[in-house]
Amino acid sequence: MSFILTFILMFIFWVLLSGHFGLILMVSAVVFSLLVAYLSHDLLLGRASLSALVGTSVRFLVYLPWLFWEIAVANFDVIYRTLHPGMLIDPEMVTFDPKLKSDVGITILANSITLTPGTVTVVAVKKGDFKVHSLTKGADMGPMVKKVKWIEGE
């Protein structure tokens, strides 16, 4: 199943990038997409089933508007804190284990934290542990962790 999905993704990517639909280009697209799918199908999608992949993708698409809202709110918070005469900035490093079960979940959480102004994922200390630098003390990662666990299907 991952071979077929990888082939389809590579073919669509090829067509979108080329923008041409000549016979030679379409044959080349099929041949090279098959070659890339053969060589790397287990790297791109792993052994995920189609239903799990679709479910995760849909949950991720539902998650994106929430993330964009959090990014916007954090932007205004950082602007307020940096322009405030009292400089309401008190940075700290927080280490926590979100207990995520997949590499996709870990990647989504790390990138979401880093995209949100005022927080940066510095390093994963060991598999599953996050070290996050935040602009203020008491930054709450709980809601984001819950959403990412939901994306994983938990």
N, C-alpha and C positions, 0 to 999 in steps of 0.2 A: 504494500500500500504506500509506503514512504517513497518508493521508486516512482510510482505514478504521480504522486503529488509533487515530488521534486521536479519531474519532467514538465508537468503543467506549469509550475511556477517559473522555471527557467525559460520555457517557450514564451510565456506571457511577457516576461522581463525582456527577452530578446526583441519581441515584436514592438513593445512599447519604446524601447531605446532606438530601434532602427527606424520605425515609422514608415517603412517601405514594405510592399507586399508582392514583389516580383517572385517568379517561380524559383529562381536560383536562391534568393534570400530565404524563402519559406522552406525549401529543402535543406539549406544550411541550418536554419533554425531548428528543424526537427532533428537532424543528425547530431548537431552539437549539444542540443538540449538532452538528447538521449545519452550522449557520452558523459556529460556532466552529471546527469542523474545516476548513471551506472557507477561513476567514480565516487560520488559524494552523497548519495541518498541517505545513508545512515548518519551523516554529519549534520545535515540541515534539519531534518525532522525526527530523527531517531526512529524508534519503533512505536510511535504513537498511533492509536487507532483514529480513524476519520472522525468518529463521533466525539472523541475526547478533544481532538484538535479543533473541531468546529465549536464545541462548547467553550473551550478556553478562549478562542478568538472572539466569540460573541461577548463573553464576560469582560474581556479586555477592552472591547469597543465601548461597552457600557461604562467602564472605569475611566476612560479618557476624559469625558466632560467633567467628572468630579476632580480629576487631577488638574485639569486646566483651571478650574475654579480655585483650587487650593494654591496654585501657582500665582494667580492674580491676587488673591488675598495676601499671600506672603510677600508679594512685591510691594503692596501698599504698606504692610507692616514694616518692612525693611526701610522703605523711604521715610516713614514716620520716625523710626528709631534713629536713623542717621541725621535727619534734619532737626530733631528735637534738641533744644539747648542743653538738656541734661544728659544727652547721649545715653539712651537707655539700652546700651549694649553691654552684655556680660557673657562672653563666650565660654563654652564648656565642651568637653569631649564626653560622649555617652557611648557606652558599650552595652549592647543587648543582643539577645538571641531571639529572632522572630519565629523560630521553629517552622521554617518553610520546608516543603518536601521536594521541591524541584529546582533545577538550575534556572529555569525560566522565571520562577517566582523570585528567586534571589536577585536575578538580573533586573526584573521589573522594579523591585523594591529599591535596590541600590540606585538605579537611574531616576526613579521618582523622587527619592530623597535629594539627590544631587540637583535635579531640575528645579526643585522648590527653593526659592531664594532664602538665604539665611541658614541653610543646612547643606552639608557636603558629606557624602560617604567617603571616608578617608581610606579605609582598608577593611577587608574581611579578615579578622584576626585568625580565625580557623573556620573551617566549613560551617557556615550558618551564623557565626558571630559577626556583628556589624560594629564598627567604630565610626561614629558620626560626630562631626564638628558642627555645633549650632551657634548661632549668633547670640542667643539668649539662654539662660538657664531654664530648665523645665520644658524643653521642646518635646511635645507629645507625638511619638511615632505610632501610637496605638491604632488610631483610625486607619492610617495608611497600611499598616500590617494586616489589619482585619480585611481590608479591601483586596489586598494581594492574595491572602489566603482564600478569599472567595473566588478570585480568578483561577487559582489552582484547583478549585472544585471542592474545597473543604467546607 
